[in-house]
Amino acid sequence: MLKLAFVSALATLFSAVAACNHGKITAYVTDWDLPSNISYSKLDHLVYAFAVPDKTGALSQFSTSQLKSVVSQAHANNKPVSLAIGGWTGSLYWSSLIASDSSRSKWADLLVDTVDQYDLDGLNLDWEYPNDPNGVACNQKNKADTANYLKFVTLLRSKLKSKFKAHKLITAAVATTPFNDATQNPSKRLPGWADVMDYFYIMAYDIAGNWNPDTSSNAPLYSGKFDGSSGSVALAAWNKAGIPKDQLVLGVPFYGFTIDTKKPITASSGQSVPLNPTAIQGDQYDTKGADPCPGAVAAYSGEMEWRSIAAEGILQNKDGWKVYWDETNKTPYAYKASKQQFVSFDDAASIHLKAAYAKKQQIGGVMIWSLEMDDAEHTLLNALQAVY
């Protein structure tokens, strides 16, 4: 009888370990453009984006049937799935939803029920961003956001442990700097966070855009002269704040950013020249959208997906494009002189370098935003898998 009990306990332990096996390559898949054929064998973990909370915490704006299908297929391939909560336009009510003991408990219960309802392996908390003016303008903000966030995650962890035998992942999509403190400056230390959060997905992209005066890299690995931040700087900042390296995950973009310039780019000028701040359409997938704030005007994002970059033959310098390589930040960029159009992007070489850096630093792996943006040959995913 004792032997049977031991075997049963061991089986439960192995089951829990298998359920929380995060792996090294995590990919977001999007509700609005789900890949028709997901290469589960090349991935370790999927995050389904997004479930958007309203002011009561109720989740919507995603296809429940599609989510169930993804979970079923992933589990058939022995891969875990988390549901992303929030997102850039879905973070309006995060602050109030976790502002008090009662609101935290109510929303944590709802999220635990969501995990149960969809047979999820975890939750990806995507609050952009706590007590931070850099999110959507009408996001609720509170000086106590980061402190309340930790209380909420601690409570959520406790409730998940009580409900499920298997470990459920709690991960967070985060900015390149640690969560803001009460003064809206990055926290110097984040005690307690590593105890309740499994992984922190650093969104080391969108570092440059039409909000900058000059062109620069969308997702530099290292900080060059004109880069505001970089993947390596972001990882160091979060680690210095107290998050262990093996809980940090480097986000890599399967897209680039394009904009018109006021001056031409040449081999001698480098990639930094004054830009035209009016966003242009990046590619056929870039449709006009607006933030969910009163008076917001719909506009293009300037996002150009890798599948479009590959299809246009930009790397082969077709149709007037000229490709350059920034040796400092280890990313490519291209310029079309006839239109004075600039694009910063990642290719197989830069993606491979980022994965190699992540592996050398012994961090928790890499995260992809997002899987549908790769080409049909899985060029960028293969570049990651070559390392991991």
TORLUM-766050 format. One record per residue: y, x, z of N, C-alpha, C in turn; residue in three letters. Coordinates in steps of 0.05 Angstrom, whole numbers, plus 5000, padded with zeros to 4 digits. Atoms other than C-alpha are relative to their C-alpha. Example, Ala and Ser with C-alpha at 12.3 -4.5 7.8 and 13.67 -1.06 7.14 Angstrom:
BEGIN
497650185000491052465156502450185000ala
497649844999497952735143502249855014ser
END
This chain:
BEGIN
497650175000500050005000502550175000met
497849824998504750575018500450144973leu
499849875026503050924952501249814979lys
498950195018504650284913503049965004leu
497150034993511250214949501650244989ala
498649765010512950934931500350004970phe
499950025029511150834858502149804991val
498050215007515350194856502850115004ser
497449894994521250554888500850204979ala
499549795020520551134839500749874973leu
499450145025520450654780502849885000ala
497350114997526750314806502150224996thr
498149775003530150994812500350094972leu
499949925029528251194741501449804983phe
498750215015530650524716503050025003ser
497249984994537350624750501250244985ala
499049765014538051334722500249954970val
499950065029536351084652502449834993ala
497950195006541450524657502750145000ala
497449874998547051004676500250254984cys
500049765017545251544625502249974979asn
497650045017552051584594499850164974his
500349835024550352154546502650144994gly
497749835007555452584509501749884978lys
498450125021557752164450500349705004ile
499350284995561151504466501749914977thr
498450115023563851064410501049725007ala
498950274999568450464413499249864974tyr
500350175024566549904365501949765005val
497950214997571849364352499049734992thr
500850275005570948624353500949904973asp
498850105025575348524292499050154975trp
501049855023571849044247497550145008asp
502549884991564849154272498550134977leu
501649885022560849654230497549844994pro
502450165008555349304191497550155007ser
502349854994550649874206500750225020asn
499449814979551250244272497850215003ile
502049784998547650924276499450055029ser
500649974972544850834345498850265007tyr
501449744994540651464339502050235003ser
498049794998547051874334502049965023lys
498150064978550551554394498549985026leu
501150024973549451554469500949765015asp
498850224985553850984492502049864982his
498150165015557750414460501949855018leu
498050164986564150084484501049794981val
499150225017565749404455502849925008tyr
497250054995573249274448501049764984ala
499250024972576648844472499749725011phe
499750264986576248284523502750015014ala
497250004991583448104539500349805023val
499650184978585147804607502749854998pro
497550154997590247244614501050025029asp
498949964973594447154677498249915022lys
502050084980588546834713497750205001thr
502249815001583947404694497849924980gly
502050095019579846984645500150174975ala
500349825023577347404586499749844974leu
500250135026578247204513500650204978ser
499349855024579947444443497750194990gln
502349865011572947694428497849804994phe
502250185008566747394395497750045019ser
502249984980561647244449497350044986thr
502549985014556047174398499750284988ser
500149735012557847844365499450205022gln
500649824977557948194433497149995007leu
502850034993551147914450498250144980lys
501649885021548448154383500150315003ser
499849714996551148864395498450095024val
501549934976548248884465497050004994val
502950035006541448644440499150234982ser
500849795018541249154383500150275014gln
499849754986543649724427497750045020ala
502149994981538549564481497350054986his
502549955015533049544428499850294992ala
500049725006535150254413500450185025asn
499849864974535450444487502850135004asn
497349904996543050534486501649805016lys
498450184982547850254539502549904986pro
497550115011553849814523501849925023val
497950094981560249724563502049824985ser
497950175012565649204551502750105009leu
497349914994572849444546501849775008ala
498350214990577749034586503050084997ile
497249945003585049034564500850104973gly
499149895025587549504510503050014999gly
497149975003594549654484501549745003trp
498650264999596448924474498749815021thr
501450164981591748674529500450085029gly
499649904973594748984591502349875014ser
497650134989600348494606499749935030leu
500350124973597348204670498350185020tyr
501649824982593348794699501350025027trp
498649944975598648924752499749775020ser
500150234981598748224782497149935007ser
502850074995591248134775498750165023leu
501149834979589948694825502050065022ile
497849944981596248644868499449935029ala
500550084972593148324930496950005005ser
502850014993586548304967498649774987asp
501250245011585147604944499850014970ser
500149985029586947724871498050214991ser
502049805007582748354869497249905003arg
502750114995576748004898499349794979ser
500650215019577347414851499450124972lys
500449895027577947844788497550185000trp
502449844999572448324810497549824998ala
502350195002567747724819499749914971asp
500150085028569547494748498850214983leu
501049795016568148174719497050055005leu
502849974993561548234756498349784986val
501450225014559547554728499950054970asp
499949935029561547804658497850204994thr
502249815004556848394665497349865000val
502550154998551247924685499649824975asp
500150205022552847404631499250144973gln
500549875026552547904573498150245002tyr
502049794996547348384602501250274994asp
498649755005552348954601499050225018leu
500649774985551149654625502450125015asp
497649904987558249754647502549874991gly
497350095006565649604644501850234994leu
498149805008570950014609502849895006asn
497450104992577649904643502250134984leu
498049895019583249984592502749895006asp
497350084992589749884628502050214989trp
498049835013595450174586502849915006glu
500949804981598550374634501149935027tyr
499050074974599450314710502850115006pro
497249924993606850324731501250194980asn
499249825022608650634664501649854979asp
498450125021614350454617499150054972pro
500949925026610550754559498049804988asn
501750205011606050144551501749794985gly
498550225012608049484519502349925018val
497650044984615049304541499849775021ala
500250224982613148644574497650015020cys
502149964980607348924614501149975028asn
499250014972607848754688499650285012gln
500149744987609249374730500649975030lys
499650004971609149524805499750295010asn
500149734989610450154845497250065011lys
502649964987603750054878497649974980ala
502150045020599849984812497650195004asp
502249814998595750624819498549975026thr
501350054975594250504892498349755000ala
501550255002592149794878497650024981asn
502149955020588050024818497650135014tyr
502249874986583950484863498649805019leu
501150214983582949914913498249814984lys
501550185017580549474857497450124990phe
502449875010575649974827498050045023val
501749974976572950114897498549745006thr
501250264995571749374908498149924978leu
501750065023568849284838497450165002leu
502449834997564049864850498149885022arg
501650124979561749534915498649754991ser
501250265009560648854883497850054979lys
502149945020556749154825497550115013leu
502349904986552249534873498549775014lys
501350224986550948894912498549814981ser
501150205019549348484849497650114985lys
502049895019545148964808498450235013phe
501649774991539449444824500750254984lys
499349775017541149884765503050075003ala
497349924998547450294767501649904975his
498350105022553049984725502450204997lys
497849815006558150444692502749875005leu
497150075000565550394709501450244988ile
498549795014569650794660502849904995thr
497250085005577050804644501150164976ala
498449875021581150944582502650085012ala
497649904986586951374605501850164981val
498049845015593251714579499550305004ala
500449714998593952464571501050115026thr
499149914973597252504640498749825021thr
501250174979594352254706501749755006pro
498750254993596051554730502750055014phe
497449974987603351474750500049945029asn
499650074972605451484822502249795003asp
498050214995610551024854502750064986ala
497549925012616251414821499950004969thr
500550005029613351324751499750284988gln
500649735009611552054747496950045003asn
502949964998604352304736499350105028pro
501049934973600552354802499150295000ser
500949734998599453064825497150025010lys
502750014990593052874861499049724999arg
501250275002588252284853497550005018leu
502350004982583852294915498649735000pro
501650244998578151794918499149894973gly
500750115026577951644844497350084989trp
502649905010572052084826497649885014ala
502250124985567851734879499249734990asp
500550285008568351044847500049964970val
499950025029569551174773498050204988met
502049825012564051464729501350204981asp
498749835021568251734671502849914994tyr
497350055008575351794649500350084970phe
499849955029576351734573502950074993tyr
497249925006582552134556500749944971ile
499150075028586051834495501850224990met
498549765010588152504466500849964971ala
499050065026591252184405502449825002tyr
497450135000597551804385502050175016asp
498149814987601052414413502650024985ile
497650015017605852384355500249744985ala
499650255014608751794318502949974991gly
497250045010615151484290502049985022asn
498249994977618051494360501050295005trp
499049724999618852254352502150054978asn
498049945021624652564314498850154976pro
501249835020620053034275497049954997asp
502950025004613053034246498550205017thr
501749824986607553344287497249885001ser
502850085001600153274301499349755016ser
500950254986596952604319498250075024asn
502049944979591552934361499550305002ala
500549714998592453684373498050075021pro
501849904980586954054409501550185019leu
498349834984591854574433502949934994tyr
497150075004599354494442501450224984ser
498349825016603454804387502949985007gly
497249994994610854914385501349725000lys
498850265003612254194365498449775012phe
501850214989606653824402500849945028asp
499350094973608453414463497850045020gly
502349954983601453484492497750074982ser
502349935016594453624469497549935017ser
502550064986587153504486499550205023gly
500649804980586454164524501949985024ser
498150034978592854054564499449755017val
500750244986590753344581497650035019ala
502449954984583853564606500850165025leu
499249834978587054094649501649845021ala
498350164982592053594679498349825017ala
501750184985586653094699498250165019trp
501749834983582253644727501650105024asn
498249904979588053934767500649785020lys
499550234982589253234796497649935017ala
502350044982582353254826497549874987gly
502250125014577752954773498150224990ile
501949795009571453384762499750004970pro
500249975029570553644692497849834988lys
502250155012563853294683500549705000asp
499350285002567352624692502349954980gln
497950025020572552764639498850004972leu
501050035027571352554567502350024981val
497949955020575552794508499949794978leu
499850205021577752234462500850134973gly
499449895027577752404387500549774981val
499450235018580851964333498650034973pro
501150015027577351764270502149894981phe
497850105016584151624239502350215002tyr
497649834999590851964224502449825001gly
497450144999598151784226501750094977phe
498349925023602651764165502849885002thr
497250074999610151724157501550144978ile
498349875020615651884107501850205014asp
498249794988619852504118502750004986thr
497349975011627252644108500350264984lys
499949745014625953354085497250074991lys
502749935010620153644045498650205019pro
501749814986614354014078499050204980ile
501149795017612354674049498250185017thr
501749814985607555234067501650165020ala
498449844982613255614100501349835022ser
498650174980616355014136498349935024ser
501750114979610254834177500149704999gly
500250295002608754114193502349855013gln
497950144986614953954234502649994984ser
497550055013620653654194501049735009val
499050264992625253064208498649774985pro
501450235012621852394196501849764998leu
498850275002624051704175498749825020asn
501350154978622951274237498849734992pro
501150255009621150654196497050034994thr
502949985004613550564200499349904972ala
501050085026609950524133497149915003ile
502850084999603250214117498250244996gln
501749775001597850724130497949984978gly
502050055020592250434087499449704998asp
500650285004589049774067499249865026gln
500850124975586549664138502349975020tyr
497750014983593449744168501749754994asp
498550255003596149034174502249985020thr
497750024982602748844206499149855026lys
500650134974602148674280502450035018gly
497850004981606848544338499050015028ala
500750014972606548674412500449725010asp
500050274990605448044453502449955019pro
497650044984612648034479501949824985cys
498050175013618247534465501850164981pro
498249875019622147734403498850244986gly
501249775013617248274381499749954970ala
500050025029617548404306497450144989val
502449885012611148524266500750234982ala
499549765016610649204234497350144996ala
502349835004605649694206499850215022tyr
500449794981602650224251500350284988ser
500149745012602350784201497350145003gly
502749894995595050884218498550024973glu
501649965024590751174162497250095009met
502749954991583251144175498750224984glu
501449785013578651724159498749904974trp
501350095024574851294109501949984977arg
497950015021581351194070500850284992ser
499249735006583251924075497950134981ile
502249895016576352114047500049874972ala
500150145025576651573993502250084981ala
497749925017583451793968499950294990glu
500349725009581052503959502150195010gly
497849844989586552784003499050295005ile
501049734994582153374025499650174974leu
500349865026581153543951502750034986gln
497349975011588753543940500449824975asn
499750195022588252943893502649845002lys
497750185002593952503870502550115013asp
497549884991599352983890499950095030gly
500249924973596853113961499550305002trp
500549724994596953813990499250025029lys
501149984973592753964052500750285012val
499449764985594954474104498350005026tyr
501449974975591754734168501950125021trp
498449894979595554834233498250175018asp
501749814986592355454263500449995030glu
499450014971595655354331498649765013thr
501150244987593554634346497349924989asn
502650035012587254664303499549724988lys
500350255015588454034262501250034972thr
498850005027589753904188502349804998pro
498050205008595653544157500350024970tyr
499650005029597453354086502749894993ala
497450095008603753224047499949944970tyr
499750085028605252853982503050024994lys
497249955005611753133956501449784984ala
498850205017612952583904501049765016ser
499250234983613452063960501250095027lys
499249884974615552534016498549875023gln
501750134980609652254055498250215014gln
501549824983606352634112497849855014phe
502250124983599652494146498750225017val
501549834981596652834207497449865006ser
502650134996589252714216498050205011phe
502349834993582552994238498049994978asp
502249995019577153224191497550115014asp
502549914988570053474202500450275015ala
499649744988572554174218501449985027ala
498650024974577553964272498449845020ser
501750154982572753454301497950185012ile
502049824991567453984306501150205021his
498849824981572254454341500549865027leu
499550154975574053914392497449965015lys
502650044987566753774406499050275012ala
500849734990565354524414501650075024ala
498349954976571254584462499149845024tyr
501050174979568753994502497450105012ala
502549894990561854294507500450265015lys
499549744986564454984526501349955027lys
498750064975568754674580498249845020gln
502050154984562654294606501149745012gln
499050264992566253634608497949784994ile
501950225002562952944605499449914972gly
500650075027562852914529502549934984gly
497950085017567052614474499949704995val
499850295005569451904459501449964973met
498950055026570851624390501649745000ile
498550255008576351134371500650024970trp
502350174993573450804333498150024977ser
502249935017566850794297500349904971leu
499850125027568550344237501750174981glu
498149855016573750844214498750244985met
501549785014568551364193499349924972asp
500850075027566351404121497049925000asp
502750105003559651144095497950225006ala
501849774995556551844102500150095029glu
499849924972558451884176500950295004his
499149735000562152524163501050105027thr
498949914974565952554229498049975023leu
502150034979560352284272498050234998leu
501849785004555752814242501150265010asn
498749764991560853344259499850025031ala
500350004971560453134332497150055008leu
502849984993552953074332498950294995gln
500849725005552353784304500350175025ala
499549864975555054014371498349895023val
501550134978551753504417497349894991tyr
END
